Amino acid sequence: MLQIPRKPNKHLDRDIGRLLTVFNAGDFVQLEVASLAFLEKYPEQPFGLKALSSAYLALGKCHLAEPILRRAVALAPRDAELHNNLGISLSRLGQHELAVQSFQHAIRLAKADADTYINLAEALRLGGHFQAAEQAAHQAVSFAPGSAVAHRTLGTCLGVQRKLEAAVAALARSLTLDTTDVGALTQLAHVLHSLGRYADAVVCYEDALPLVPDDHDLADTLRGMLIFNHLMVCDWRTLMDDIAVLKARVEARSIGSLPPFPALSMPGFTAELQFQATRRFVDKRLEGLLSSTLNEEPAADLPQTRPDRLRIGYYSADFHEHATSLLLVGVLEAHDKSRFELFAYSYGLDDGSAMRHRVRAAFDHFHDVQTLSDLAIADVMRRDKLDILIDLKGWTADERLAVLAYRPAPIQVTWLGFPGTIGDARLADYVIGDAVVTPMEHAACYAESLALMPHCYQPNDQRRDVAPAMTRAEAGLPEQAVVFCSFNQSYKIAPDVFAAWCRILVGVPNSVLWLLNFEETAKHNLLSILAQHGLDESRLIFAPKLPPAQHLARLALADIALDTMPYNSHTTGSDALRAGVPLITVLGETFASRVAASLLRAVELEELVTHSIDDYVLLAQALASDRPRLAALRAHLLDGRNGFPLFDTPRFTRDLESLYECMHERYRAGLPPALITLDGGRS
């Protein structure tokens, strides 16, 4: 109910009564009209401003509500409801730090209630204050233990901190209170996905989707994540039809909010479609923040002289035992510390691993910013006076790309973690690629300017540990069989790819296919499809997860690595080549579908890049029957390993440093970001 203290006034009371009648009717279009008419008579009346702002908030016109609410708060500074509504408006506009202040002010002014604490928790979470958000959510639950929304908010706050089992419990409690709470179903699905319970996540997404209007932004999020989890469990029965729906919506520019990462593995999604979907996702996710921070900091004067050492910041949640660190750590160690000063900003867990210690030691400065808000992280970066900030995550799990919207560095770059555009040039000026993964003719599919490495965009570490050699018996492999392998995650296995693998196995009778040990639903589905191709389940062998050093040792037991499309082998591809196992791929159109071709170019084996599934099958079958050629390919990889650009860490680092210097030279010259290429390591 709208309540404002006021002096007695017969005419005003009558008009307020009429306005209250409109408000209580719930017709917010009419409330907007009535409020505007009211304010023509009483332009500085807080009651009318509150009514109009309520209409704007209900109609999704937050950009109009926010200035109205500021006027109202100035006139009635002790009205808690006004401060709460201002917080809602600010939060929806992406101004989460200001929203937090408004909600906290509302709590100080009035007896706290669950709704205000729920609003506060959401604003804190969206601003990256995760621990404080959880505390506010607990307060909401304590005020309203029977509120489904309070338990859902708590579950969401727990999930973002990866307190996953506790999040499941809170979200399950929410759903016992309201079985149709689509927010709780969606969040539970996300948490189950993070736990690797993909089949359970599918059920939640399927339950949530019918509860959302078909044209609602959330519907596309649910469709995208449902497809992604179907890929995770290798359930392809409706896959192509489901993808066709999303493609049509992107092509019609009616897409809502499709998460960028799942789109990378969807067959038929071109680089242009991925760009369009990601750009729309950013608009929905960060547009308010981007708009509000665009001119927040005064423009710094361009440096008159080049600094003695360029200050390079690396930003990631993966500075531990993770594929990103496995690839990057050698480059960090090989940086010329007389010319580059390295800063790390780590917002992931410290797993205490040897890799964590090694990565940490490679930096001049290591900031653990996991508990800081997004704005606080940006402030740390600003205080460090970075020249270039490198985001290593993109739109992958646990990302915190909102930090980039604050523009904490004059040059911002996306690299390595996400094979594609992050969708908005305000987040990153450059994307680092190479002539294969990001050819110049694909530049229009990127919001960023292309910065091309001369050989391959992917770094590798010459110091990778390899365990002692294993035998096939130890790995559970038949001694005399041709062993095809693909150690990619299950979401990368598209239906036409697995069909091609089955054709290869049929054409090479004495062969097996060696895959990761997926969750049980995925294995069951793959074995069922294998049987449909007339193949015995013994032809499929699942490998348990091993530490990286042992995994590299067992990889050498394979004869041929088979790539996945449209999301290629990345770290798994370079691991196979390092182990001396030739990799066969199909060159695709998108960044993610061209990575293996880039890796093969960087080890001088472009002969293993095909241009169709049929050619891919024929090449695999031909190699399997040509033992001398297989031996020659293995010798080529092993004998030349340290000399290939893919595994020459010092050369890669020099090229990367040259790329950084070119970026900075353009900046110092007052030039905007533009295509950068290197020739022999220099521009």
Protein Blocks (a to p, Z undefined) as FASTA:
>chain_A
ZZddddddfklmmmmmmmmmmmmnopaklmmmmmmmmmmmmmmlmklmmmmmmmmmmnop
amlmmmmmmmmmmmmmmlmklmmmmmmmmmmnopamlmmmmmmmmmmmpccdfklmmmmm
mmmmmnopamlmmmmmmmmmmmmmmbmklmmmmmmmmmmnopaklmmmmmmmmmmmomkl
mklmmmmmmmmmmnopamlmmmmmmmmmmmpcfkbmklmmmmmmmmmmmmmnopaklmmm
mmmmmmmmmmnopafbdcfklmmmmghiafklmmmmmmmmmmmmmmmmmmmmmmmpccdd
ddfbdcfbdcdddddfklccdfklmmmmmmmmmpcfklbccddddfbdcehiaklmmmmm
mpmbdcdfklpcfklmmmmmmmnopabdcdfklpaehiafklmmnopafbdcdehjlgcd
ehiaklpmbdcddfklmgfklmmmpfbdcdddfkbmcdcdfklccdddddfklnopafkb
ccdddfbdfklmcfklmmmmmmmmmmmmbacdddddddfklmmmmmmmmmmnopafklpc
cdddddfklmmmmmmmpmbdcdddfbdcfklmmmmmmnopacdddddfbfklmmmmmmmm
mnopaklpcfbfklmmmmmmmmmmmmklmmmmmmmmmmmmmmpmklmmklmmmmmmmmmm
mmmmmmmnopacdddddeehiZZ
